[in-house]
């Protein structure tokens, strides 16, 4: 008894058995080709991910220049605050803090620059700001301030909850000081 006769029913005419065997063989070949194509596609995806990660590592380590127009590059620009005077650098820092607060959904209630104070060292420019922001948005604000360039640091951070009886539950009163180094006159 052959394997073919064991698989096919005995009532099937003998003339159709080879045709059915060819169709079964063809379906098996197509299924194996689909599995092989899926495996090759997965390997190509993994290779592309490794190449992308290697490219990003080279750019971050400075072995390769940044791509032009790449808005996702967090390390583009100068690590120092720039401006012809310390006053201009302080104004730029205040704008950066205000923009970060706005992007995070906060509202600045007061701010003041601390230009060349001895607290943060020579050439340091700081901004002290008070703002109202949601509990969930505070982390976004801090990340926005400390990520990228110029290098900015949050030194003093005081967070106070408003309590249950307030007009805006879930909002926080935040006081923070952000500072960075000023490059100085070019």
C-alpha positions as CSV (number, residue, x, y, z in Angstrom):
1,X,0.0,0.0,0.0
2,X,1.5,3.3,-1.0
3,X,1.3,6.5,1.0
4,X,-0.9,8.1,-1.7
5,X,-3.5,5.3,-1.4
6,X,-3.4,5.6,2.4
7,X,-4.2,9.3,2.3
8,X,-6.7,9.4,-0.6
9,X,-10.1,7.8,-0.2
10,X,-10.6,4.5,-2.1
11,X,-13.8,5.8,-3.8
12,X,-11.7,8.4,-5.7
13,X,-11.3,7.3,-9.4
14,X,-7.7,6.3,-10.3
15,X,-7.4,9.0,-13.0
16,X,-7.9,11.8,-10.5
17,X,-5.5,10.7,-7.9
18,X,-2.4,12.1,-9.7
19,X,-4.1,15.4,-10.2
20,X,-5.1,15.7,-6.6
21,X,-1.6,14.7,-5.5
22,X,-0.1,17.5,-7.7
23,X,-2.5,20.0,-6.2
24,X,-1.6,19.0,-2.7
25,X,2.1,19.2,-3.6
26,X,1.6,22.6,-5.2
27,X,-0.2,23.9,-2.0
28,X,2.6,22.6,0.1
29,X,5.2,24.4,-2.0
30,X,3.2,27.7,-1.9
31,X,2.9,27.4,1.9
32,X,6.6,26.8,2.3
33,X,7.4,29.8,0.1
34,X,5.1,32.0,2.1
35,X,6.8,30.9,5.4
36,X,10.2,31.6,3.8
37,X,9.2,35.0,2.5
38,X,7.9,35.9,5.9
39,X,11.2,34.9,7.5
40,X,13.2,36.9,5.0
41,X,10.9,40.0,5.5
42,X,11.4,39.8,9.2
43,X,15.2,39.5,8.8
44,X,15.2,42.6,6.5
45,X,13.1,44.6,9.1
46,X,15.5,43.7,11.9
47,X,18.5,44.6,9.7
48,X,17.0,48.0,8.9
49,X,16.3,48.6,12.7
50,X,20.0,47.7,13.5
51,X,21.2,50.1,10.7
52,X,19.0,52.9,12.0
53,X,20.2,52.4,15.6
54,X,23.8,52.3,14.5
55,X,23.3,55.5,12.5
56,X,21.7,57.3,15.5
57,X,24.6,56.1,17.7
58,X,27.2,57.4,15.3
59,X,25.4,60.8,15.2
60,X,25.1,61.0,19.0
61,X,28.8,60.2,19.4
62,X,29.8,62.8,16.8
63,X,31.3,60.4,14.3
64,X,28.7,61.4,11.7
65,X,27.1,64.8,11.0
66,X,23.4,65.3,11.9
67,X,20.9,64.9,9.0
68,X,19.7,68.2,7.6
69,X,16.1,69.0,8.5
70,X,15.9,66.3,11.1
71,X,13.6,67.9,13.7
72,X,13.9,64.9,16.0
73,X,17.6,65.5,16.7
74,X,17.7,66.6,20.4
75,X,21.3,67.6,20.4
76,X,21.3,70.2,17.6
77,X,22.6,73.6,18.4
78,X,24.9,75.1,21.0
79,X,25.2,73.6,24.5
80,X,25.5,77.2,25.8
81,X,23.0,80.1,26.0
82,X,23.7,82.5,23.2
83,X,23.3,86.2,22.9
84,X,25.5,89.3,22.5
85,X,24.8,90.4,26.1
86,X,23.8,88.7,29.2
87,X,20.5,90.5,29.1
88,X,19.7,89.0,25.7
89,X,20.7,85.6,26.9
90,X,18.4,86.0,29.9
91,X,15.5,87.0,27.7
92,X,16.1,84.0,25.4
93,X,16.1,81.7,28.5
94,X,12.8,83.3,29.7
95,X,11.3,82.7,26.3
96,X,12.4,79.1,26.3
97,X,10.8,78.6,29.8
98,X,7.6,80.3,28.8
99,X,7.4,78.3,25.6
100,X,8.0,75.0,27.4
101,X,5.3,75.9,30.0
102,X,2.8,76.7,27.2
103,X,3.6,73.4,25.3
104,X,3.0,71.5,28.5
105,X,-0.3,73.2,29.2
106,X,0.9,75.5,32.0
107,X,0.5,79.2,32.6
108,X,3.3,81.3,34.0
109,X,2.1,83.6,36.7
110,X,5.5,85.4,37.4
111,X,9.1,85.2,36.4
112,X,12.3,87.1,36.9
113,X,15.8,86.7,35.5
114,X,18.9,86.2,37.7
115,X,21.7,87.5,35.5
116,X,25.2,86.4,36.5
117,X,24.4,85.5,40.1
118,X,27.1,83.9,42.2
119,X,24.8,81.1,43.1
120,X,25.3,79.1,39.8
121,X,28.8,80.2,39.0
122,X,30.5,82.6,36.6
123,X,28.6,83.0,33.3
124,X,25.4,81.4,34.5
125,X,22.1,82.9,33.7
126,X,19.0,81.8,35.6
127,X,15.2,82.4,35.5
128,X,13.0,81.9,38.5
129,X,9.4,81.3,37.5
130,X,6.1,80.5,39.2
131,X,3.4,78.7,37.2
132,X,0.2,76.8,37.3
133,X,0.2,73.4,35.6
134,X,-1.7,70.1,35.7
135,X,-0.3,67.2,37.6
136,X,0.2,65.1,34.5
137,X,1.9,67.9,32.6
138,X,4.6,68.7,35.1
139,X,6.8,65.8,33.9
140,X,6.4,67.0,30.3
141,X,7.5,70.5,31.3
142,X,10.6,69.2,33.1
143,X,11.6,67.0,30.3
144,X,11.2,69.7,27.7
145,X,13.4,72.1,29.8
146,X,16.2,69.6,30.4
147,X,16.3,67.8,27.1
148,X,18.2,69.0,24.1
149,X,20.3,72.1,23.8
150,X,21.3,74.5,25.2
151,X,21.9,72.5,28.3
152,X,19.4,73.8,30.9
153,X,19.1,72.6,34.5
154,X,16.2,72.8,37.0
155,X,17.8,73.8,40.3
156,X,15.0,74.6,42.7
157,X,11.6,73.0,42.3
158,X,8.7,73.6,44.7
159,X,5.4,71.9,44.0
160,X,2.2,72.6,45.9
161,X,-1.2,71.0,45.3
162,X,-4.2,73.2,45.3
163,X,-6.5,70.9,47.3
164,X,-10.0,69.6,46.8
165,X,-11.9,72.8,47.3
166,X,-10.0,74.8,44.6
167,X,-11.6,76.0,41.4
168,X,-9.3,73.9,39.3
169,X,-8.6,70.5,40.9
170,X,-5.6,68.6,39.7
171,X,-3.7,71.9,39.1
172,X,-0.4,72.5,40.9
173,X,1.4,75.7,41.9
174,X,5.0,75.2,40.8
175,X,8.0,77.4,41.5
176,X,11.2,76.6,39.7
177,X,14.6,78.0,38.8
178,X,16.1,77.1,35.5
179,X,19.7,78.0,34.6
180,X,22.3,77.5,31.9
181,X,25.7,78.8,31.0
182,X,26.0,81.9,28.8
183,X,28.6,81.7,26.0
184,X,29.4,85.3,26.4
185,X,30.1,87.9,23.7
186,X,31.3,86.3,20.4
